[in-house]
Amino acid sequence: SNSAVQACWTSDGLRFAIGFENGSISIRDKENDKEIKNIVLNTQTEERIWSLTFSSTKHHNKDYTLIVGTWGKNIYIIELFNYSIVEIKKLNYD
């Protein structure tokens, strides 16, 4: 299934992200609800989105980020300049 499970907004309110059960994220524009980018976290297996939030803090002095947690205990850090995954952290606890 591809039901939406989480959503969050940028601090300026101009973009929002929707996380889905299949591990994809749709980043959209507020004005026209147009999809800016669709990101698939893991092409090998579906990782259900558990949480997501935009950060206004730069990651390694690069760009603002979207931080995504999955039910598979992974944290993905996605740079918003080119919408690429820049870091994956594996959590070893619940």
C-alpha positions as CSV (number, residue, x, y, z in Angstrom):
1,S,0.0,0.0,0.0
2,N,1.1,3.6,-0.4
3,S,-0.8,5.4,2.3
4,A,0.5,8.7,3.7
5,V,1.7,8.2,7.2
6,Q,3.5,11.5,8.1
7,A,3.7,15.1,7.0
8,C,5.7,18.2,7.9
9,W,6.2,21.8,6.8
10,T,9.3,23.9,6.3
11,S,9.6,26.8,8.8
12,D,8.7,29.3,6.1
13,G,5.6,27.3,5.2
14,L,6.4,27.2,1.5
15,R,7.1,23.5,1.1
16,F,5.9,20.4,2.8
17,A,6.8,16.7,2.8
18,I,4.6,13.7,2.9
19,G,6.0,10.3,3.9
20,F,4.4,7.1,2.7
21,E,4.2,3.5,3.9
22,N,6.3,2.3,0.9
23,G,9.3,4.5,2.0
24,S,8.9,7.3,-0.5
25,I,8.6,11.0,0.3
26,S,6.9,13.6,-1.8
27,I,8.1,17.1,-1.3
28,R,5.5,19.6,-2.5
29,D,5.0,23.3,-3.1
30,K,2.3,24.9,-0.9
31,E,1.0,27.4,-3.6
32,N,-0.1,24.9,-6.2
33,D,0.4,21.5,-4.4
34,K,2.8,20.5,-7.2
35,E,5.3,17.8,-6.5
36,I,8.9,19.3,-6.4
37,K,10.6,15.9,-5.8
38,N,9.8,12.3,-5.0
39,I,12.5,10.6,-3.0
40,V,12.7,6.8,-2.5
41,L,14.7,6.0,0.6
42,N,15.7,2.5,-0.3
43,T,15.3,0.9,-3.7
44,Q,16.0,-2.6,-2.3
45,T,13.3,-2.8,0.3
46,E,10.3,-0.6,1.4
47,E,11.1,1.3,4.6
48,R,7.9,2.6,6.1
49,I,8.3,6.2,7.2
50,W,7.9,6.7,10.9
51,S,8.7,10.4,11.3
52,L,10.0,13.4,9.3
53,T,11.0,16.9,10.0
54,F,12.7,19.8,8.2
55,S,15.7,21.2,9.9
56,S,16.7,24.9,9.5
57,T,20.2,23.9,10.6
58,K,22.8,23.3,7.9
59,H,24.2,19.8,7.7
60,H,28.0,19.9,7.6
61,N,27.7,23.5,6.5
62,K,26.0,22.5,3.3
63,D,22.2,22.9,3.0
64,Y,19.1,22.6,5.0
65,T,17.8,19.1,5.5
66,L,14.9,16.8,5.8
67,I,15.4,14.2,8.6
68,V,13.5,11.0,8.1
69,G,13.0,8.1,10.6
70,T,11.8,4.7,9.4
71,W,10.3,1.7,11.1
72,G,13.5,-0.2,10.1
73,K,15.4,1.9,12.7
74,N,17.2,4.1,10.1
75,I,17.6,7.8,10.1
76,Y,18.0,9.4,6.7
77,I,19.4,12.9,6.3
78,I,18.3,14.4,3.0
79,E,19.9,17.6,1.7
80,L,17.3,20.0,0.2
81,F,19.5,21.7,-2.3
82,N,19.6,18.6,-4.6
83,Y,17.3,16.3,-2.6
84,S,20.0,13.7,-2.1
85,I,20.5,11.4,0.8
86,V,23.7,12.6,2.5
87,E,23.8,10.3,5.5
88,I,22.1,7.2,6.9
89,K,22.3,6.3,10.5
90,K,21.3,2.9,11.9
91,L,19.7,3.0,15.4
92,N,20.4,0.0,17.6
93,Y,17.6,0.8,20.0
94,D,13.8,1.3,19.9
